[in-house]
Amino acid sequence: MNCAIDHLINRMETNNIKPISVIVFIDWFYPAYKAGGPIKSISNMVESLKDNLQFTIVTSNRDIDASIIDVPVNVRVQKDGFNIVYTSNSFQNSKGLRQLYKEIKPDILYYNSPFSYKFTLLPYIVFRNYSNLKHVIAPRGMLSENCLAQKRFKKKVFLYLANMFLFNNNILWHATSSIEEEEIFRNIKNQPKTRIATNLSITINEHVKVPEKNKGLLKLIFLSRIHVVKNLLFILKILDRNKKMSGLTLDIYGPIEQESYWEECRVLVNKNSNISYKRELKPNEVKDVICNYHFLVLPTKNENYGHVITEFISSGIPVIISDNTPWLNLEKEGVGYSLSLEKEIKWIEALQNLIGLGNEQYQIMSENCKNYAKKNIIDEHKIQDNLSLFTNGEN
């Protein structure tokens, strides 16, 4: 454990100071999984900091598609080192929130979105004048230009009104990168207070056995939500226009979040016998599935972090991704490609190169991935940065 964290814990114990209590508000949480990265971000943060802070996750009893999950509702459920309250619709109001406050007596409220009504705006409005409470909001990439382009008018109006009447300087904004910090400054007025703490990953998957890679064959996997931001249609159009890439197969996994977008994608999937839509994957299934593929392909329009990217790299599986993520210069690192969506020819060239890649070169790339993960993904300093969100940087 980081010595600064050790020092903080020892001082708290010596002075009989109770651990800081944090309520994390998030629309969906495990066993709900279809919302993808934001759930993983909170799970990893809580797992990494739960020995130092008292976490209670307050969430809904539904998944992103409104399907009800089988969990106890409106009571605290004890997990390994933290608590969860799965709330029903009837509990998601000011009365329910005040009841939770009396039971938990939090020091900090952490909100996982700037736009959620029931799990950011409502609790913030209810508690913003409580002088003993600290408020932290994580944009989770939702203030990027690509995300604001979705339902642009509605979001712009909301931000205008929130800046005028709601958000003030008692909020600490959690930026996961310097780029996201710039997005906060661009969209949140009144001199917002920010702190940069990157998202956390838990472990490197040392024991995943990657497949052999024969020249002339390339097995790709797309693993993400079927949503315009994840940009599946981009790679489907490339493959449709370059049908001579024999030996290349693409399997698609993920929940269909936008039916109209999926209809566009399905037309191209049905035209190519080497492309298949498989199914959704539950989190505990991912490791056993991804080891059957040579590369992840993800031409995303925006990725605040990209947990699926780090999971593949830390498992020794290289990636072909857009440059709209924090994971750049991957070709130089020998762990794949991070390419501009404006340069389709670069994607075509990369795919052609990888089709011709032999097993010896591929296994070297796989080792590069694990070494890259150890240097760039699992980092004790990142844990300290996240802890400082809740301790005012105290160490």
Legacy VTK file of the C-alpha trace (Angstrom):
# vtk DataFile Version 3.0
C-alpha trace
ASCII
DATASET POLYDATA
POINTS 395 float
0.000 0.000 0.000
1.148 3.530 -0.741
2.998 4.975 2.273
0.946 8.202 2.123
-2.251 6.185 2.479
-0.680 4.168 5.321
0.181 7.404 7.108
-3.350 8.747 6.752
-4.927 5.539 8.070
-2.509 5.326 11.017
-3.213 8.937 11.997
-6.974 8.350 11.850
-6.664 5.240 14.031
-4.387 7.004 16.544
-6.823 9.893 16.946
-9.930 7.663 16.923
-11.245 9.432 13.848
-14.068 7.556 12.145
-13.436 6.697 8.488
-14.881 9.131 5.983
-18.356 8.024 4.899
-19.161 8.354 1.202
-22.447 7.837 -0.624
-21.922 7.093 -4.309
-24.957 7.838 -6.478
-25.092 5.902 -9.757
-28.076 4.982 -11.940
-27.048 1.334 -12.389
-24.718 -1.035 -10.585
-23.873 -4.746 -10.564
-25.561 -7.144 -11.104
-26.860 -4.628 -13.672
-24.108 -4.470 -16.290
-25.461 -3.170 -19.599
-24.346 0.429 -18.956
-20.756 -0.754 -19.284
-17.811 1.462 -18.320
-19.341 3.786 -15.696
-20.333 0.790 -13.572
-16.823 -0.619 -13.897
-15.314 2.765 -12.982
-17.262 2.917 -9.716
-16.665 -0.749 -8.917
-12.906 -0.392 -9.345
-12.770 2.843 -7.356
-14.702 1.339 -4.442
-12.658 -1.881 -4.503
-9.416 0.100 -4.458
-10.408 2.527 -1.668
-12.812 0.519 0.510
-10.145 -0.190 3.154
-9.765 3.559 3.674
-13.315 4.879 3.261
-16.829 3.752 4.185
-18.706 3.458 0.881
-22.424 3.105 0.365
-23.531 2.818 -3.261
-27.055 4.102 -3.894
-28.472 2.896 -7.187
-31.644 1.654 -8.861
-33.009 -1.872 -8.986
-32.956 -1.825 -12.782
-30.557 -2.165 -15.685
-30.129 0.474 -18.380
-32.890 -1.136 -20.488
-35.309 -0.773 -17.514
-35.306 -4.517 -16.821
-35.661 -5.220 -13.088
-32.739 -7.000 -11.419
-33.262 -9.553 -8.668
-31.996 -7.732 -5.568
-33.392 -6.648 -2.172
-34.767 -3.121 -2.478
-34.618 -0.031 -0.241
-32.376 -1.675 2.372
-28.626 -1.681 2.846
-27.037 -4.802 1.398
-23.607 -5.635 2.808
-20.932 -6.534 0.301
-17.246 -7.268 0.839
-16.167 -4.024 2.467
-18.988 -1.707 1.371
-22.780 -1.387 1.240
-25.304 -1.059 -1.584
-28.845 0.285 -1.503
-30.881 -0.759 -4.547
-33.787 1.680 -4.659
-37.189 1.188 -6.242
-38.914 3.981 -8.155
-41.113 4.756 -5.141
-38.023 5.373 -2.969
-36.253 7.686 -5.422
-37.502 10.980 -3.982
-36.538 13.587 -1.398
-38.147 11.628 1.441
-36.168 8.486 0.603
-32.949 10.477 0.265
-33.375 12.131 3.669
-34.055 8.736 5.210
-30.784 7.424 3.765
-28.937 10.479 5.051
-30.162 9.876 8.611
-29.124 6.209 8.464
-25.726 6.636 6.828
-24.635 10.103 8.020
-22.296 10.646 5.065
-19.453 13.132 4.870
-19.277 13.158 1.081
-21.749 12.673 -1.760
-20.228 11.428 -5.014
-22.323 11.676 -8.202
-21.453 9.581 -11.234
-22.999 11.833 -13.892
-23.790 15.507 -14.387
-27.068 14.707 -16.170
-28.853 12.027 -14.109
-32.053 13.402 -12.594
-32.673 10.873 -9.821
-29.036 10.119 -8.975
-27.391 13.531 -9.325
-29.750 16.465 -9.639
-32.331 15.379 -7.077
-29.865 14.444 -4.292
-27.736 17.502 -5.024
-30.769 19.799 -4.779
-31.881 18.118 -1.552
-28.461 18.288 0.123
-26.602 21.218 -1.459
-27.238 23.500 1.524
-26.044 20.977 4.118
-22.935 22.771 5.318
-21.223 19.588 6.562
-21.404 17.792 3.221
-18.851 17.743 0.422
-20.099 17.186 -3.152
-18.059 15.514 -5.915
-19.360 15.137 -9.486
-17.710 12.919 -12.102
-18.637 13.843 -15.704
-17.538 10.394 -17.003
-16.859 11.832 -20.446
-20.351 13.295 -20.767
-19.014 16.829 -21.239
-16.986 15.893 -24.317
-18.060 17.373 -27.639
-19.017 13.981 -29.061
-21.264 13.181 -26.104
-22.796 16.666 -25.995
-23.626 16.237 -29.682
-26.167 13.583 -28.663
-29.380 15.456 -27.743
-27.330 18.642 -28.045
-30.095 21.211 -27.577
-31.477 19.536 -24.454
-28.031 19.269 -22.865
-27.034 22.811 -23.733
-30.225 24.174 -22.214
-29.678 22.083 -19.088
-26.072 23.264 -18.685
-27.121 26.878 -19.152
-29.787 26.615 -16.438
-27.589 24.519 -14.123
-24.776 27.061 -14.380
-27.223 29.882 -13.625
-29.163 28.361 -10.747
-27.684 25.044 -9.588
-23.989 24.286 -9.825
-21.838 26.451 -7.607
-18.339 26.407 -6.174
-19.151 23.967 -3.378
-18.722 21.168 -5.938
-15.451 19.378 -6.625
-15.389 18.108 -10.201
-13.606 14.787 -10.700
-11.682 14.897 -13.979
-10.097 11.645 -15.107
-7.608 13.405 -17.391
-6.327 16.851 -18.316
-8.548 16.678 -21.401
-11.636 16.128 -19.257
-10.550 18.959 -16.971
-10.558 21.257 -20.014
-14.067 19.999 -20.889
-15.227 20.892 -17.375
-13.775 24.406 -17.610
-15.409 24.837 -21.017
-18.901 23.821 -19.887
-19.123 24.592 -16.149
-19.008 28.257 -15.179
-18.300 30.028 -11.863
-14.652 28.893 -11.710
-15.250 25.202 -11.005
-12.910 23.400 -8.613
-11.373 20.329 -10.229
-9.079 17.488 -9.313
-7.564 14.990 -11.746
-7.703 11.339 -10.726
-7.658 8.761 -13.497
-9.955 5.761 -13.527
-8.631 2.654 -11.840
-8.068 -0.886 -13.013
-7.811 -3.730 -10.530
-5.593 -6.505 -11.831
-3.551 -7.713 -14.781
-4.916 -10.964 -16.187
-1.637 -12.891 -16.248
-3.243 -16.267 -16.914
-5.234 -15.548 -20.076
-3.874 -17.744 -22.872
-4.067 -15.883 -26.155
-4.748 -17.851 -29.361
-2.150 -18.688 -31.989
-2.047 -16.297 -34.902
-1.531 -17.782 -38.359
-0.694 -15.614 -41.355
-3.767 -14.982 -43.448
-6.183 -15.216 -40.496
-7.428 -12.456 -38.175
-10.147 -12.918 -35.559
-11.573 -9.579 -34.388
-14.029 -8.906 -31.585
-16.164 -5.814 -31.019
-17.226 -5.777 -27.354
-19.296 -2.766 -26.346
-22.778 -1.312 -26.285
-24.444 -1.072 -29.694
-24.678 2.712 -29.660
-23.747 5.457 -32.096
-20.939 6.660 -29.798
-19.257 3.244 -29.896
-19.284 3.548 -33.701
-19.662 -0.077 -34.794
-21.012 1.112 -38.147
-17.611 2.631 -38.964
-15.783 -0.695 -39.037
-18.719 -2.451 -40.725
-18.590 0.053 -43.599
-14.840 -0.455 -43.971
-15.282 -4.224 -44.193
-18.195 -3.818 -46.597
-16.064 -1.703 -48.949
-13.058 -4.038 -48.660
-14.523 -7.504 -49.103
-11.197 -8.896 -50.358
-9.892 -9.105 -46.783
-10.328 -12.865 -46.780
-9.401 -14.610 -43.551
-10.763 -11.760 -41.421
-13.714 -12.458 -39.137
-15.539 -10.117 -36.779
-17.751 -11.217 -33.885
-19.922 -8.582 -32.194
-20.836 -8.749 -28.506
-22.821 -6.213 -26.527
-26.296 -5.025 -25.577
-28.319 -3.378 -28.339
-28.977 0.015 -26.783
-30.178 1.890 -29.870
-32.481 -0.204 -32.056
-32.480 2.258 -34.970
-28.684 2.339 -35.008
-28.525 -1.454 -34.826
-30.853 -1.700 -37.850
-28.265 0.232 -39.870
-25.518 -2.059 -38.618
-27.490 -5.250 -39.174
-27.881 -4.549 -42.895
-24.084 -4.756 -43.281
-23.720 -7.668 -40.853
-26.175 -9.720 -42.902
-24.265 -8.978 -46.119
-21.005 -10.506 -44.861
-20.808 -14.137 -43.780
-17.581 -13.393 -41.894
-19.369 -11.011 -39.506
-21.700 -12.219 -36.744
-23.634 -10.665 -33.895
-23.311 -13.030 -30.936
-24.941 -11.771 -27.728
-24.509 -9.701 -24.604
-21.730 -10.749 -22.237
-22.075 -10.672 -18.472
-18.944 -9.432 -16.663
-18.013 -12.904 -15.418
-18.090 -14.251 -18.979
-15.705 -11.763 -20.533
-12.402 -13.422 -19.664
-13.441 -16.788 -21.067
-14.630 -15.267 -24.352
-11.959 -12.707 -25.232
-9.158 -15.276 -25.212
-10.584 -16.649 -28.491
-9.735 -13.488 -30.425
-6.581 -11.848 -31.760
-7.615 -8.177 -31.465
-10.305 -5.948 -30.002
-11.631 -3.436 -32.526
-13.338 -0.326 -31.110
-13.657 2.754 -33.372
-15.325 4.743 -30.595
-16.225 8.413 -31.017
-15.496 9.093 -27.351
-14.077 7.107 -24.443
-13.469 8.724 -21.087
-11.323 5.762 -20.040
-12.177 2.546 -21.855
-12.284 -0.295 -19.333
-12.808 -2.795 -22.133
-9.588 -1.540 -23.729
-7.569 -1.963 -20.537
-9.097 -5.395 -19.936
-7.915 -6.619 -23.331
-4.457 -5.079 -23.053
-3.938 -6.390 -19.515
-4.971 -9.837 -20.779
-2.279 -9.717 -23.457
-4.685 -9.096 -26.339
-3.790 -6.136 -28.596
-6.355 -3.555 -29.727
-7.323 -1.495 -32.774
-9.060 1.609 -31.453
-9.750 5.213 -32.408
-7.653 8.033 -31.016
-10.685 9.328 -29.072
-9.512 7.576 -25.908
-6.713 8.199 -23.387
-4.783 5.262 -24.885
-2.659 6.784 -27.634
0.535 5.933 -29.566
-0.208 2.221 -29.268
1.650 1.300 -32.439
4.840 2.797 -31.009
4.319 0.710 -27.862
3.770 -2.451 -29.911
0.324 -3.145 -28.430
-1.922 -2.323 -31.395
-3.197 0.798 -33.142
-4.886 4.052 -32.064
-6.135 5.625 -35.295
-7.990 8.732 -36.417
-11.542 8.207 -37.629
-10.769 10.834 -40.288
-8.191 8.556 -41.937
-10.019 5.433 -43.067
-7.044 4.344 -45.181
-5.002 3.913 -41.984
-7.609 1.452 -40.666
-7.499 -0.495 -43.919
-3.697 -0.624 -43.875
-3.673 -1.740 -40.226
-6.153 -4.556 -40.897
-4.181 -5.726 -43.936
-0.944 -5.724 -41.914
-2.554 -7.724 -39.124
-3.986 -10.314 -41.489
-0.403 -10.991 -42.592
0.954 -11.109 -39.026
2.521 -14.413 -37.995
2.328 -16.107 -34.610
5.848 -15.175 -33.465
5.197 -11.476 -34.027
1.758 -11.758 -32.447
3.067 -13.395 -29.264
5.602 -10.558 -28.944
2.713 -8.083 -29.171
0.890 -10.038 -26.493
3.864 -9.762 -24.133
4.151 -6.063 -24.975
0.534 -5.656 -23.852
1.191 -7.145 -20.414
4.322 -5.040 -19.947
2.432 -1.935 -21.064
-0.338 -2.701 -18.563
2.130 -3.017 -15.695
3.616 0.381 -16.505
0.505 2.329 -17.476
-2.671 0.714 -16.139
-1.919 -0.607 -12.640
-0.374 2.308 -10.742
-0.328 2.941 -6.967
-0.079 6.702 -7.546
-3.464 6.597 -9.280
-4.986 5.104 -6.129
-3.568 7.984 -4.077
-4.991 10.496 -6.578
-8.444 8.935 -6.200
-8.181 8.915 -2.422
-7.409 12.641 -2.508
-10.854 13.274 -3.995
-12.272 12.369 -0.598
-9.510 13.483 1.771
-8.740 16.954 0.356
-5.334 15.682 -0.647
-4.465 14.975 2.982
-1.524 12.595 3.393
LINES 1 396
395 0 1 2 3 4 5 6 7 8 9 10 11 12 13 14 15 16 17 18 19 20 21 22 23 24 25 26 27 28 29 30 31 32 33 34 35 36 37 38 39 40 41 42 43 44 45 46 47 48 49 50 51 52 53 54 55 56 57 58 59 60 61 62 63 64 65 66 67 68 69 70 71 72 73 74 75 76 77 78 79 80 81 82 83 84 85 86 87 88 89 90 91 92 93 94 95 96 97 98 99 100 101 102 103 104 105 106 107 108 109 110 111 112 113 114 115 116 117 118 119 120 121 122 123 124 125 126 127 128 129 130 131 132 133 134 135 136 137 138 139 140 141 142 143 144 145 146 147 148 149 150 151 152 153 154 155 156 157 158 159 160 161 162 163 164 165 166 167 168 169 170 171 172 173 174 175 176 177 178 179 180 181 182 183 184 185 186 187 188 189 190 191 192 193 194 195 196 197 198 199 200 201 202 203 204 205 206 207 208 209 210 211 212 213 214 215 216 217 218 219 220 221 222 223 224 225 226 227 228 229 230 231 232 233 234 235 236 237 238 239 240 241 242 243 244 245 246 247 248 249 250 251 252 253 254 255 256 257 258 259 260 261 262 263 264 265 266 267 268 269 270 271 272 273 274 275 276 277 278 279 280 281 282 283 284 285 286 287 288 289 290 291 292 293 294 295 296 297 298 299 300 301 302 303 304 305 306 307 308 309 310 311 312 313 314 315 316 317 318 319 320 321 322 323 324 325 326 327 328 329 330 331 332 333 334 335 336 337 338 339 340 341 342 343 344 345 346 347 348 349 350 351 352 353 354 355 356 357 358 359 360 361 362 363 364 365 366 367 368 369 370 371 372 373 374 375 376 377 378 379 380 381 382 383 384 385 386 387 388 389 390 391 392 393 394
